[in-house]
Amino acid sequence: MKKIISFIRHSHPEIYKGILFCIALSVIVYVFPKQGKFKYEFQNLKGKPWYHEDLIAPFDFAIKKTQEELAKEKSEVLKNAKPYLRYDANVPKAKKAAFEAALNASWNKKSSDYLKQRTLEFGKALIDSIYAKGIIQPADALENKPMDYSVFLLNNNIAEEHDLNDFYTAKTAYEYIEDQLYASKITDVDRILPLLENSIAHNIFYDKETTEKVLKQSISDIAPSRDIILKDQSIVSKGEIIDAEKFQVLESLKIEYEEQSNGTGSYLFIVLGQLIIIAICLSVLAAFLKFFRKDIYSDNGKVTFILMLVVLQVVMAHFSINSQSFSIYILPFCILPIIIRAFYDTRVALFVHIVTVLIISFMAPNRFEFAFIQLLGGMVAIFSIVNMRNRSQIFISAVLIFLTYSISYIGITIIQEGNNDVITWFDFAWFGVSALLTLFSYPLIFIFEKLFGFTSDVSLLELSDTNGKLLRELASRAPGTFQHSLQVANLAEEAIYTIGGNSLLVRTGALYHDIGKMEMPMYFIENQASGINPHEDLSYDESAGIIISHVIKGIEIAKKNNLPEQIIDFIRTHHGTTMTAYFYRSFKKAFPEEQIDENKFHYPGPIPFSKETAVLMMADSVEAASRSLKKYDAETIDALVEKIIDSQIEQNQFANADITFRDINTLKKIFKKKLMNMYHVRVEYPR
């Protein structure tokens, strides 16, 4: 039990990382689709030979109709659809009663009752005759239709087919009444005609609800499939050309296969497979960070940040795939490498992007096409912001991403189809939106900086502005130190650029590495313009303490002004654990028999732990020492650089930095060349 507790106590960073990766794994598996995936990729094989083994039907399945076939059948249904009309039996009864009442009210009491009864019966019979055929109400659905256009008439829930000319209109009904009255022996036609005219009303109406209901049912009755493929029936043989019919059979098998994989047993195996695949991807990512980017792997905050971005990209893809309203290509997947590159190097950005795209490709339709386009787009995005020095680079990156997407899509489509007729030009709109959304990387970089305490190239650019408050104060209070910092920045920037590293970070760190000298600028020789040296009134160990204290004071000033930790690291490490050699030797010479406490003459450290901090230490030392040379020529500068850097190597100042002897030899050459240029040393040519 004690061993377990001890292990937990000493391994909690690793345990925390394990929990982080398990959470990322769980979230990604949770959002992954849980149906099985058809193991053959055939989307790009139309018109080409089948290069897999012979495919035999594993079960009975129906051949799904293509979208074109379904659209054609739907079009036929719409074309042949007939409107439904509704018969209202109450209208004739009401109109006959109204006619009788109007006749009684207008009948002359002096006239014969027989004639009245005969007129009433004639009128009712005429009304019955009209409404037996029916008077149709005008409707938009029937407008401009020919008279032989077929419709269905609903009467007592029984539908009968009729032509439009089987019914009266209000006009033809009036004409019929008029003809019948004048042809009859009814007297006083002019008085009876208006009464019958008032009896004309529509009793056949367009039934929109029933029409739409029947049409909807007819469309839903369209069969989604046609023929049947039986189990063990040959589907396609190796080398056989995939024509349109074979392609549709394969598509039908794929759909049926993925639908049948939704059972409980299949579900568990699918989840297991997803766990294995995603665990491998995340493990490879963890291994890359552990072996090649130890500084990132050892920082749980940085690991959390990277895994969070990966998970967010997968979740974003999940919602896109579940949505039918937009394409997955509208999503700004290239925003991931841009954000990663803003805080880390290009290799980390590329590797994280590759792992993320591989994971998402298992969700995306046309997996190879998706992975190919996104990987190329991510690479171009990284190349376009290798050194992010201004905001316009993100706009240029967005344009290059759009061009990469578009050209890749055209190339893949031409390879698949053999022509450009099937290129969906609307997809270019998705690519354009995706490229535009990439521009949001700029504000996101700022947000992540504040949330995780990172430092991006954009922030480094702002900090390296010599018009900034802290650097202006340094230039005012310690002008010699400020000039020294500028020279060191120039030396270190070119040096790190040559051997590979973050040149902007080195330059910014160099500008701030000596800000601690602002507290007591006159104790540092570069600021002693008046010729007065206050160290003459101090003991050697006191002088050493003041010189060493500029590191601690620099850290305090940096923290007070909220400088990033990456910049403070340069202040901490630019002298490492070296010694203030001049005061140490002077003390030893003045007091040869006194025991020396060497700790008083050593800088507190730590020693440089990165290529950038190591380069700054070298540049700072050689630039400062070069000021003490009495003669500036190739020989003295060469000897100076060799002596100082070799001394730092002997003191193991670069033991923790990822820098090689080849890098150091390259740096020596650069420092020598730059110092000769600074002091205008002529190169001696052989005679």
Secondary structure, 3 states (H helix, E strand, C coil): CHHHHHHHHHHHHHHHHHHHHHHHHHHHHHHCCCCCCCCCCCCCCCCCECCCCCEECCCCEEEECCHHHHHHHHHHHHHHCCCEEEECCHHHHHHHHHHHHHHHHHCCCCCCHHHHHHHHHHHHHHHHHHHHHCEECCCHHHCCCCCCCEEEEEECCEEEEEEHHHCECHHHHHHHHHHHHHHCCCCCHHHHHHHHHCCCCCCEEECHHHHHHHHHHHHHCCCCEEEEECCCCEEECCCCECCHHHHHHHHHHHHHHHHHCCCHHHHHHHHHHHHHHHHHHHHHHHHHHHHHCHHHHCCHHHHHHHHHHHHHHHHHHHHHHHCCCCCHHHCCCCHHHHHHHHHCCHHHHHHHHHHHHHHHHCCCCCHHHHHHHHHHHHHHHHHHCCCCCCCHHHHHHHHHHHHHHHHHHHHHHHHHHCCCCCCCCCHHHHHHHHHHHHHHHHHHHHHHHHHHCCCCHHHHHHHCCCCCHHHHHHHHHCHHHHHHHHHHHHHHHHHHHHHCCCHHHHHHHHHHCCHHHHCCHHHCHHHCCCCCCHHHHCCHHHHHHHHHHHHHHHHHHHHHCCCCHHHHHHHHHCCCCCECHHHHHHHHHHCCCCCCCHHHHECCCCCCCCHHHHHHHHHHHHHHHHCCCCCCCHHHHHHHHHHHHHHHHHCCCCCCCCCCHHHHHHHHHHHHHHHHHHCCCCCCCCC
